[in-house]
Amino acid sequence: MDLTHSFLLSMPQLKDGDFGNSLVYLVDHGEFGAFGLVINQRMGMALGEVFEQLDITDSDPLIAAEGVLCGGPVNQEHGLVLHPPGPQYETTRNFDCGVSLSSSRDILVDIAAGKAPRQHLVLLGHAGWAPGQLELEIGANAWLTCEADTDVIFNVAADDRREAAGSLLGIDLHLVSAEAGHA
């Protein structure tokens, strides 16, 4: 089962810890494990703060005010930019599913200058699973899965992405319970 380009929607039993109420975009999944990005958890940091730390001059206060997301609990000091395919940067990796991931300073310089890519998520950290670990978690009902939709990633506000992904499954996530059974 290859879950590359899937959404992982956390179930209620994951309410504590790093993945409570999270939506993970699974960028890569295979025999070596899984790599994903939490795309709905804000860090409470503006992109302008990142620019300032890296001595990058921004040209637009709206760009500087953009929120930075917590991409996951692994390597939270490492910045990543998820964006549609297009310009290539020093460390851009293109995925077959219509997204690219870049992590070099040059993409942040372009974003600060108001250049492409206009659609982007800036994240610190990522989520990772050892081989077989994610499959065990899914089997234990810790995650719902569905095919990812780049419209949800790039055109839905961070706070609404998990609900939008639930809608792709036809589920109102407010009605999902950690308890199994019937009355």
HELIX and SHEET records of a PDB file:
HELIX    1   1 PRO A   12  LEU A   14  5                                   3    
HELIX    2   2 LEU A   47  GLN A   53  1                                   7    
HELIX    3   3 PRO A   61  ALA A   64  1                                   4    
HELIX    4   4 ARG A  105  ALA A  112  1                                   8    
HELIX    5   5 GLN A  133  GLY A  139  1                                   7    
HELIX    6   6 THR A  150  ASN A  155  1                                   6    
HELIX    7   7 ALA A  158  ASP A  160  5                                   3    
HELIX    8   8 ARG A  161  LEU A  168  1                                   8    
HELIX    9   9 LEU A  173  LEU A  175  5                                   3    
SHEET    1   A 7 ARG A  42  ALA A  46  0                                        
SHEET    2   A 7 GLY A  67  CYS A  70 -1                                        
SHEET    3   A 7 LEU A 121  TRP A 129  1                                        
SHEET    4   A 7 GLY A  33  VAL A  38 -1                                        
SHEET    5   A 7 LEU A  23  GLY A  30 -1                                        
SHEET    6   A 7 SER A   6  SER A  10 -1                                        
SHEET    7   A 7 TRP A 143  GLU A 147 -1                                        
SHEET    1   B 6 ARG A  42  ALA A  46  0                                        
SHEET    2   B 6 GLY A  67  CYS A  70 -1                                        
SHEET    3   B 6 LEU A 121  TRP A 129  1                                        
SHEET    4   B 6 VAL A  74  HIS A  83 -1                                        
SHEET    5   B 6 VAL A  99  SER A 102 -1                                        
SHEET    6   B 6 ARG A  93  PHE A  95 -1                                        
END                                                                             
